[in-house]
């Protein structure tokens, strides 16, 4: 079935956006289960559910033409808030997890500020491959650290280092793209 390309462009209430909002609602539950109840297994399952809703909202948005400008901005916010909250929780057991946590916060602040400046100019761009790769690596690392309570320190450090490297790479590529969009009016895709 063909869907008009701009039918949902300016909509806020769409199924993908409701799924993103649901992901935001799961954050306090994950944090509570992890930090207060020390229930790492339930935290793992809730994070997995969150990840599945992230995949589902993307599939639904593309398959049914429900891609909206709001969703392009809101979906990454739900992702990043989830990642930051879970990394913050994991720092309590894996102190080196502060590295990807701090890098992610700085990357997202920069991307958020430049992204808002782009939106004010009418430029709305979705995530690039490196952002999706970083998200997948972060989720994989977080899920593994939740599932494997006594993870081998060397493996933990390698995964955390890979996350940090991916965040730096993605931050640099988004920086190039966003600054290019703002300064030249044309966007360089990373």
N, C-alpha and C positions, 0 to 999 in steps of 0.2 A: 504494500500500500504506500502510495506517495503522500508525503506530508508537505504542506507549504513551508518553505524554508524559514520564514520569519514569524510563523504562527505563535511560537513561545518565546521569542527573543526578549520581549519586555515583560514577561510574566514572572511573578515571584512564587506563587503557589503552583508548584508542579510536583509530580511524584518524585523526581530526582532531588528536588530541593527539600521535600519532606524527609527523605531518607538522610540527607545531610544534616538536617535539624535533629533527627533521631540520634545520629552519631554524636552530636554535641551533648545530647541528654545522657548518653552512656558514659561520658567522661567522669562525672562525679561518682558513678557507681563503680567504675574501675578503680579510681583512686581510693574510695572507701574500702573496697574489698582488699586491695593490696596493702594499704597503710594501716588501717584500723583493724581489720579482721585477719590480716596476714594470710588471706586465702588466695594464693598465687594461681591455683588451678582455675578458680572461678574468674579471676582477673584475666587469665589467658583466654577463656571461652568468651568472655564479654568483648575482649579486644578482637578476637576472631570474628565475632558477630559484627563488630564495627567495620572490620575490613571487608566482610562480605557485603555489607550495605554500601560501602564505597564502590566496590566492583559493580554491584547491581545498579546503583544510580547512574554510573557511566554508560552501562549497556542500555538501560532504559532511555536515557537522554539521546543517545545516538540512534538506536533502533526506531524510536517513535518520534524523532524530531523534536524532543523536548529540551533542546539546548537553549538556555536563557543566559542573558548577560549577568543576571543576578547569580545564577548557578555557577557561572565561570569564576565568579569571585567567592561565592559562599562555600562551594565544595572544598577548595584548598584551605579555607579557614578552618573548616571542620577537621580536615586531615591534620593540619599543623597543630591545632589545639589538642587533638588526641595524642599526637606524637610527643608534644612538649610535656603533657601531663604524664604519659607513661614513662618517658625518659626521666622525669623528675622522680617518679616512684622508684625506678630502677637504680637511681643514684644511691638510695638508701642501702642497697645490697651490693652494688657494683660502683664504687666511687669514681672510677675512670669514666663512667657514663656521663659525667659532667661535660666532657669534651664535645660530644655531638650535641648535647643539650644547649650549651652556650653558643656553639657555631650555628645551630638551627635558629635560635632566637635572633641572633644578629642577621643571619641571612634573610629571615622572614621580615624583620623590621625594615631592612633595606628594600626588599622586594615589595613589601606592603606600601611603603611610602612612594616608591617610584611607580608602582602599579596604580595607586590612587591618582597620582599626577597624570598618568596615561588615561585613566577613566575620565578625568576632568576634560581631557582633550578629545574624548570620544573614541579612544583606542581601547578595545577589550580583547585580550588574547588569552587563550587557555594555556594549560601546562605544556611544556616541551618534553622531549624524550628524557632528558637528564633529570628533570623534576620527578617524572614517573619512576625512573630507575632508582633515584634516591629514596622515594617513598617506599618502593618495594623492598629495598635493602633495609631501611629502618624498620618496617613492619616485620620482616623476617628476623632481624636481630632481636627486636623486642619480644616477639613470640617465642623465639628460642630461649631467651633469658628467663622468660616466665615459665616455660615448660621444663627446662633443665635447671632445676634449683641449684645444683652443684656443678654447673658448667665448668669445664676445664679452663683455668685462667688464661692459658695461651690462646685458645680458640676464642674466648670472650674478648681478649685484647685485639686479636686480628679482626674480628667482626666490628668492634667499636672503631678501630682505626679505619676500616673500609667505609664505615658510615661517615666518619669525619671527613675523609677524602672526597666522598661523593657529595657531601654538603658543600664543601669548598668549591669543587668543580661546578656544581649546579649554581651556586651563588655567583660565581664569576660569569658563567654563561648567561644567567638571567640579568646580571648587571650590564653586560655588553648589549643584550637585546633591549632592555628597558631604557638605557641611556641613549642608544641609537634611536629608539622611537621618539624620545623626548627632544633630542637635539636636532635630528635630521628630518623628522617626520616620517621616516621609513624605518621599518623594523628589520633587524637582522635576527634570523631564527638561529638558536643555538643548537 
